[in-house]
């Protein structure tokens, strides 16, 4: 069973991890042979900017505006307002600045400001220059250089190990989980020794890696099970939006998700004989209990219509959702309902329907999750739900060609990585 993943990926804003497996490999037009000499030392994958000229770095404090920060560094008020007005006129969104953001200030020998450089992202820079007493702003943009790279990770205690090792960022790990979330319950089934390989777009600015883009292909290996996901842009659709399929062209998005929570812990499984922790005696427990902190979002595992939402005796605050093919799901002991969740409301797969709580007959915060098929409750972890749709016959040839190329690249890069001295990996 997976260990507690430390509330993994509650936010995807923490992109300040270190990419520490392989150096970059430029995306080839075919599948060329790679030499060991092509592997370069890894560099940090963090929000980066290109090299700046020397100057005074001014960091915004809590409650600061740029004007306030300039005044605090002895810039005359009229000059501070002139600079900010010129920046805003050039399109800089100074309202989006947050504590911890910084800019560079240059002065002449008499400590008078001569230039201010603001880089709100790796792709955009504003340079305010004092020319003959008037502030002019130059705006420059950097086009991302996209390289397709291989990243690998292995589970020791949890999937979070892949982030802590520097293999990928939290947001990229979330993307990986979403690819396979209908095929694999990362809460129940993740175990030490699981591993993954992905081909992912990495965006560079001036030779420095900034962030990750789309996952083009992924493999997740758990025991004897190997899951494969190939990204494919449907002809006629958004070319930047990928849907994921197995190697045969079957959609990995199934009718049901494998879990109603993201990275929790199973505290009690589906059984017909369980000692009841509150009422005593041996009773059936036709549910999966997920231990999670109060307030953890709970989502619908499939599209459907809410058949009940409210308090229901020992179940506490409960939501029930009817789905096609005779399925109904139950979500018990919630702390409160999700926005707009009421009887008759339509919900979509992964829509938040409530928050974890401990209402009703409960020994602590958890979600009691049940699935009924027809008149009987079934085990959500072993039930064979409806498969995903297969690509149209007209799309299969193009997909098959693309899938073969991506899998060949994935296997080739994996073989190359195995030739590297393990003691080198992760060292810049």
C-alpha positions as semicolon CSV with decimal commas, in nm:
position;residue;x (nm);y (nm);z (nm)
1;X;0,000;0,000;0,000
2;X;0,111;0,351;-0,066
3;X;0,233;0,548;0,234
4;X;0,090;0,887;0,308
5;X;0,200;1,108;0,017
6;X;0,221;1,423;0,232
7;X;-0,074;1,583;0,060
8;X;0,112;1,548;-0,271
9;X;0,029;1,798;-0,542
10;X;-0,222;2,011;-0,354
11;X;-0,061;2,283;-0,549
12;X;0,135;2,268;-0,869
13;X;0,306;2,601;-0,812
14;X;0,617;2,455;-0,645
15;X;0,832;2,417;-0,953
16;X;1,157;2,466;-0,767
17;X;1,278;2,106;-0,775
18;X;1,599;1,974;-0,937
19;X;1,593;1,764;-1,252
20;X;1,862;1,515;-1,172
21;X;1,845;1,209;-1,394
22;X;1,963;1,281;-1,751
23;X;2,083;1,584;-1,933
24;X;1,903;1,707;-2,238
25;X;1,850;1,519;-2,561
26;X;1,725;1,717;-2,857
27;X;1,409;1,579;-3,019
28;X;1,509;1,404;-3,343
29;X;1,316;1,388;-3,667
30;X;1,339;1,012;-3,660
31;X;1,481;0,785;-3,393
32;X;1,857;0,832;-3,427
33;X;2,116;0,632;-3,239
34;X;2,233;0,813;-2,928
35;X;2,590;0,809;-2,808
36;X;2,694;0,833;-2,445
37;X;2,876;1,155;-2,528
38;X;2,540;1,317;-2,599
39;X;2,448;1,299;-2,234
40;X;2,520;1,625;-2,053
41;X;2,515;1,698;-1,683
42;X;2,168;1,776;-1,551
43;X;2,085;2,131;-1,450
44;X;1,813;2,251;-1,213
45;X;1,460;2,263;-1,354
46;X;1,332;2,571;-1,176
47;X;1,183;2,902;-1,275
48;X;1,480;3,064;-1,444
49;X;1,572;3,384;-1,617
50;X;1,860;3,455;-1,846
51;X;2,177;3,620;-1,716
52;X;2,126;3,973;-1,587
53;X;2,390;4,250;-1,574
54;X;2,517;4,336;-1,223
55;X;2,286;4,554;-1,020
56;X;2,107;4,585;-0,689
57;X;1,844;4,315;-0,641
58;X;1,536;4,451;-0,466
59;X;1,295;4,195;-0,325
60;X;0,933;4,276;-0,248
61;X;0,824;4,230;0,114
62;X;0,476;4,154;0,246
63;X;0,236;4,431;0,147
64;X;0,487;4,587;-0,090
65;X;0,420;4,746;-0,424
66;X;0,703;4,833;-0,660
67;X;0,665;5,197;-0,565
68;X;0,691;5,110;-0,195
69;X;1,001;4,898;-0,257
70;X;1,166;5,179;-0,453
71;X;1,085;5,437;-0,187
72;X;1,233;5,208;0,076
73;X;1,557;5,209;-0,122
74;X;1,583;5,587;-0,131
75;X;1,438;5,646;-0,477
76;X;1,256;5,983;-0,492
77;X;0,879;5,945;-0,504
78;X;0,837;6,125;-0,837
79;X;1,101;5,898;-0,994
80;X;0,939;5,584;-0,847
81;X;0,602;5,679;-0,994
82;X;0,756;5,769;-1,331
83;X;0,925;5,428;-1,353
84;X;0,612;5,231;-1,262
85;X;0,395;5,435;-1,499
86;X;0,636;5,370;-1,784
87;X;0,642;4,996;-1,706
88;X;0,263;4,973;-1,697
89;X;0,237;5,166;-2,023
90;X;0,464;4,902;-2,180
91;X;0,233;4,621;-2,062
92;X;0,389;4,515;-1,732
93;X;0,128;4,386;-1,487
94;X;0,268;4,524;-1,163
95;X;-0,044;4,418;-0,971
96;X;0,058;4,056;-1,019
97;X;0,382;4,105;-0,822
98;X;0,394;3,908;-0,499
99;X;0,616;3,905;-0,189
100;X;0,948;3,748;-0,280
101;X;0,943;3,871;-0,640
102;X;1,241;4,084;-0,730
103;X;1,381;4,330;-0,984
104;X;1,721;4,478;-1,059
105;X;1,801;4,842;-1,003
106;X;2,110;5,012;-1,150
107;X;2,248;5,348;-1,031
108;X;2,520;5,581;-1,147
109;X;2,816;5,693;-0,937
110;X;2,597;5,950;-0,766
111;X;2,344;5,678;-0,662
112;X;2,084;5,808;-0,907
113;X;1,874;5,533;-1,073
114;X;1,962;5,471;-1,436
115;X;1,793;5,142;-1,523
116;X;1,542;4,897;-1,377
117;X;1,506;4,542;-1,509
118;X;1,192;4,341;-1,434
119;X;1,156;3,982;-1,556
120;X;0,813;3,851;-1,448
121;X;0,890;3,521;-1,620
122;X;1,166;3,350;-1,811
123;X;0,987;3,447;-2,132
124;X;0,929;3,819;-2,072
125;X;1,152;4,107;-1,964
126;X;1,100;4,481;-1,919
127;X;1,397;4,720;-1,911
128;X;1,323;5,076;-1,797
129;X;1,606;5,313;-1,891
130;X;1,655;5,677;-1,793
131;X;1,731;5,867;-2,113
132;X;1,780;6,240;-2,075
133;X;1,556;6,253;-1,770
134;X;1,272;6,049;-1,922
135;X;1,206;5,682;-1,855
136;X;1,167;5,463;-2,163
137;X;1,083;5,093;-2,146
138;X;1,212;4,819;-2,374
139;X;1,007;4,501;-2,379
140;X;1,166;4,174;-2,494
141;X;1,036;3,819;-2,519
142;X;1,211;3,485;-2,537
143;X;1,063;3,201;-2,737
144;X;1,082;2,869;-2,549
145;X;1,318;2,610;-2,689
146;X;1,139;2,279;-2,642
147;X;1,345;1,966;-2,590
148;X;1,195;1,622;-2,541
149;X;1,371;1,451;-2,252
150;X;1,341;1,126;-2,065
151;X;1,268;1,125;-1,693
152;X;1,263;0,822;-1,466
153;X;1,151;0,764;-1,110
154;X;1,122;0,483;-0,859
155;X;0,895;0,447;-0,558
156;X;1,069;0,385;-0,229
157;X;0,799;0,505;0,010
158;X;0,563;0,700;-0,216
159;X;0,538;0,869;-0,552
160;X;0,665;1,185;-0,386
161;X;1,009;1,022;-0,397
162;X;1,023;1,110;-0,768
163;X;0,988;1,479;-0,683
164;X;1,230;1,473;-0,392
165;X;1,490;1,296;-0,605
166;X;1,465;1,573;-0,864
167;X;1,333;1,347;-1,140
168;X;1,029;1,562;-1,220
169;X;0,832;1,855;-1,081
170;X;0,509;1,817;-0,878
171;X;0,297;1,933;-1,173
172;X;0,458;1,679;-1,407
173;X;0,398;1,403;-1,153
174;X;0,033;1,508;-1,133
175;X;0,011;1,484;-1,513
176;X;0,156;1,132;-1,499
177;X;-0,099;1,025;-1,237
178;X;-0,383;1,169;-1,443
179;X;-0,278;0,966;-1,747
180;X;-0,323;0,638;-1,560
181;X;-0,582;0,731;-1,297
182;X;-0,853;0,517;-1,461
183;X;-0,619;0,219;-1,489
184;X;-0,435;0,228;-1,158
185;X;-0,527;0,330;-0,803
186;X;-0,222;0,522;-0,688
187;X;-0,368;0,527;-0,337
188;X;-0,420;0,153;-0,299
189;X;-0,182;-0,014;-0,542
190;X;0,142;0,187;-0,537
191;X;0,420;-0,014;-0,374
192;X;0,796;0,012;-0,320
193;X;0,983;-0,080;-0,636
194;X;0,727;0,069;-0,876
195;X;0,895;0,276;-1,144
196;X;0,808;0,498;-1,437
197;X;0,966;0,630;-1,755
198;X;0,829;0,933;-1,939
199;X;0,912;1,138;-2,245
200;X;0,830;1,495;-2,155
201;X;0,870;1,835;-2,317
202;X;1,109;2,059;-2,124
203;X;1,102;2,430;-2,203
204;X;1,435;2,612;-2,208
205;X;1,514;2,985;-2,207
206;X;1,863;3,079;-2,321
207;X;1,985;2,725;-2,255
208;X;1,839;2,711;-1,902
209;X;1,551;2,469;-1,825
210;X;1,248;2,655;-1,696
211;X;0,955;2,417;-1,670
212;X;0,793;2,106;-1,810
213;X;0,530;2,084;-2,083
214;X;0,333;1,788;-2,217
215;X;0,407;1,424;-2,148
216;X;0,432;1,256;-2,489
217;X;0,464;0,896;-2,372
218;X;0,471;0,723;-2,034
219;X;0,518;0,381;-1,884
220;X;0,439;0,280;-1,526
221;X;0,559;-0,058;-1,399
222;X;0,414;-0,210;-1,081
223;X;0,505;-0,572;-1,015
224;X;0,409;-0,772;-1,323
225;X;0,185;-0,493;-1,454
226;X;0,313;-0,246;-1,714
227;X;0,092;0,047;-1,812
228;X;0,165;0,239;-2,132
229;X;0,024;0,577;-2,231
230;X;0,075;0,745;-2,567
231;X;-0,024;1,109;-2,616
232;X;-0,216;1,173;-2,937
233;X;-0,376;1,490;-3,072
234;X;-0,697;1,396;-3,247
235;X;-0,701;1,519;-3,610
236;X;-0,919;1,827;-3,638
237;X;-0,886;1,904;-3,266
238;X;-0,652;2,126;-3,069
239;X;-0,301;2,014;-3,173
240;X;-0,165;2,119;-2,832
241;X;-0,413;1,906;-2,639
242;X;-0,322;1,540;-2,603
243;X;-0,546;1,248;-2,517
244;X;-0,385;0,928;-2,396
245;X;-0,422;0,577;-2,533
246;X;-0,261;0,239;-2,481
247;X;-0,042;0,092;-2,753
248;X;-0,348;-0,055;-2,928
249;X;-0,531;0,279;-2,947
250;X;-0,774;0,223;-2,656
251;X;-0,848;0,537;-2,456
252;X;-0,703;0,538;-2,106
253;X;-0,993;0,751;-1,988
254;X;-1,248;0,499;-1,869
255;X;-1,598;0,540;-1,739
256;X;-1,479;0,524;-1,376
257;X;-1,173;0,659;-1,198
258;X;-1,002;0,410;-0,971
259;X;-1,019;0,641;-0,669
260;X;-1,233;0,936;-0,547
261;X;-0,935;1,099;-0,373
262;X;-0,593;1,209;-0,480
263;X;-0,314;1,041;-0,284
264;X;-0,471;0,923;0,037
265;X;-0,437;0,602;0,238
266;X;-0,674;0,306;0,254
267;X;-0,755;0,246;0,621
268;X;-1,012;-0,029;0,574
269;X;-1,094;-0,249;0,277
270;X;-1,401;-0,419;0,130
271;X;-1,502;-0,722;0,337
272;X;-1,808;-0,916;0,449
273;X;-1,667;-0,963;0,802
274;X;-1,508;-0,674;0,989
275;X;-1,514;-0,593;1,361
276;X;-1,700;-0,263;1,380
277;X;-1,484;-0,001;1,562
278;X;-1,786;0,184;1,709
279;X;-2,090;-0,042;1,721
280;X;-1,900;-0,360;1,803
281;X;-1,958;-0,707;1,664
282;X;-1,861;-0,841;1,323
283;X;-2,037;-0,671;1,035
284;X;-1,995;-0,642;0,657
285;X;-1,791;-0,343;0,539
286;X;-1,894;-0,308;0,176
287;X;-1,682;0,000;0,119
288;X;-1,329;0,130;0,090
289;X;-1,225;0,371;0,365
290;X;-0,974;0,638;0,268
291;X;-0,801;0,809;0,560
292;X;-0,745;1,176;0,475
293;X;-0,742;1,512;0,654
294;X;-1,068;1,700;0,702
295;X;-1,128;1,925;0,402
296;X;-0,959;1,700;0,145
297;X;-1,153;1,734;-0,184
298;X;-1,363;1,433;-0,287
299;X;-1,452;1,399;-0,653
300;X;-1,710;1,205;-0,853
301;X;-1,545;0,900;-1,007
302;X;-1,769;0,922;-1,316
303;X;-2,028;1,139;-1,489
304;X;-2,371;1,107;-1,336
305;X;-2,669;1,261;-1,157
306;X;-2,684;1,327;-0,782
307;X;-2,953;1,102;-0,632
308;X;-2,903;1,220;-0,270
309;X;-2,708;1,496;-0,095
310;X;-2,740;1,572;0,275
311;X;-2,733;1,413;0,619
312;X;-2,822;1,044;0,637
313;X;-2,800;0,900;0,988
314;X;-2,480;0,712;1,067
315;X;-2,344;0,791;0,720
316;X;-2,319;1,156;0,821
317;X;-2,320;1,399;0,529
318;X;-2,362;1,176;0,226
319;X;-2,362;1,217;-0,152
320;X;-2,493;0,945;-0,385
321;X;-2,446;0,965;-0,761
322;X;-2,622;0,753;-1,027
323;X;-2,418;0,656;-1,333
324;X;-2,494;0,472;-1,654
325;X;-2,486;0,092;-1,681
326;X;-2,665;0,053;-1,345
327;X;-2,391;0,192;-1,119
328;X;-2,437;0,418;-0,815
329;X;-2,156;0,555;-0,595
330;X;-2,177;0,653;-0,228
331;X;-1,956;0,909;-0,048
332;X;-2,005;0,910;0,331
333;X;-1,890;1,108;0,642
334;X;-1,825;1,430;0,446
335;X;-1,762;1,755;0,631
336;X;-1,964;1,950;0,376
337;X;-2,105;1,933;0,024
338;X;-1,937;2,068;-0,285
339;X;-2,066;2,380;-0,458
340;X;-2,395;2,318;-0,639
341;X;-2,424;1,957;-0,517
342;X;-2,792;1,880;-0,462
343;X;-3,039;1,614;-0,567
344;X;-3,086;1,614;-0,946
345;X;-2,763;1,802;-1,019
346;X;-2,548;1,666;-1,301
347;X;-2,183;1,609;-1,218
348;X;-1,883;1,534;-1,433
349;X;-1,601;1,293;-1,368
350;X;-1,351;1,450;-1,124
351;X;-1,589;1,728;-1,019
352;X;-1,558;1,804;-0,646
353;X;-1,874;1,683;-0,475
354;X;-1,770;1,729;-0,113
355;X;-1,490;1,745;0,142
356;X;-1,360;1,471;0,369
357;X;-1,497;1,484;0,722
358;X;-1,595;1,269;1,019
359;X;-1,971;1,318;1,041
360;X;-2,208;1,041;1,145
361;X;-2,074;0,724;1,308
362;X;-1,704;0,771;1,250
363;X;-1,384;0,721;1,451
364;X;-1,190;0,989;1,265
365;X;-1,154;1,182;0,939
366;X;-1,198;0,953;0,639
367;X;-1,410;0,891;0,332
368;X;-1,633;0,583;0,322
369;X;-1,662;0,512;-0,052
370;X;-1,905;0,253;-0,191
371;X;-2,009;0,131;-0,536
372;X;-2,341;-0,040;-0,605
373;X;-2,408;-0,225;-0,931
374;X;-2,774;-0,313;-0,968
375;X;-2,887;-0,420;-0,621
376;X;-2,547;-0,529;-0,488
377;X;-2,245;-0,347;-0,350
378;X;-1,924;-0,440;-0,533
379;X;-1,557;-0,400;-0,449
380;X;-1,440;-0,078;-0,623
381;X;-1,082;-0,206;-0,636
382;X;-1,163;-0,526;-0,827
383;X;-1,470;-0,425;-1,029
384;X;-1,417;-0,434;-1,407
385;X;-1,567;-0,108;-1,527
386;X;-1,649;-0,024;-1,887
387;X;-1,337;0,019;-2,105
388;X;-1,236;0,340;-2,277
389;X;-1,327;0,411;-2,638
390;X;-1,098;0,301;-2,918
391;X;-0,967;0,542;-3,180
392;X;-1,154;0,549;-3,510
393;X;-1,019;0,316;-3,778
394;X;-0,926;0,619;-3,989
395;X;-0,704;0,754;-3,708
396;X;-0,534;0,428;-3,614
397;X;-0,262;0,424;-3,884
398;X;-0,135;0,770;-3,785
399;X;-0,155;0,682;-3,416
400;X;0,024;0,350;-3,463
401;X;0,311;0,515;-3,649
402;X;0,345;0,781;-3,380
403;X;0,318;0,525;-3,097
404;X;0,595;0,310;-3,244
405;X;0,830;0,608;-3,274
406;X;0,762;0,724;-2,918
407;X;0,799;0,379;-2,766
408;X;1,123;0,322;-2,960
409;X;1,256;0,652;-2,822
410;X;1,143;0,561;-2,472
411;X;1,313;0,221;-2,483
412;X;1,627;0,361;-2,647
413;X;1,668;0,636;-2,389
414;X;1,602;0,385;-2,113
415;X;1,877;0,158;-2,245
416;X;2,114;0,455;-2,268
417;X;2,042;0,555;-1,912
418;X;2,126;0,205;-1,790
419;X;2,480;0,249;-1,929
420;X;2,546;0,550;-1,706
421;X;2,735;0,500;-1,379
422;X;2,459;0,526;-1,112
423;X;2,691;0,730;-0,892
424;X;2,691;1,004;-1,160
425;X;2,312;1,043;-1,177
426;X;2,174;1,350;-1,010
427;X;2,507;1,531;-0,993
428;X;2,543;1,859;-1,185
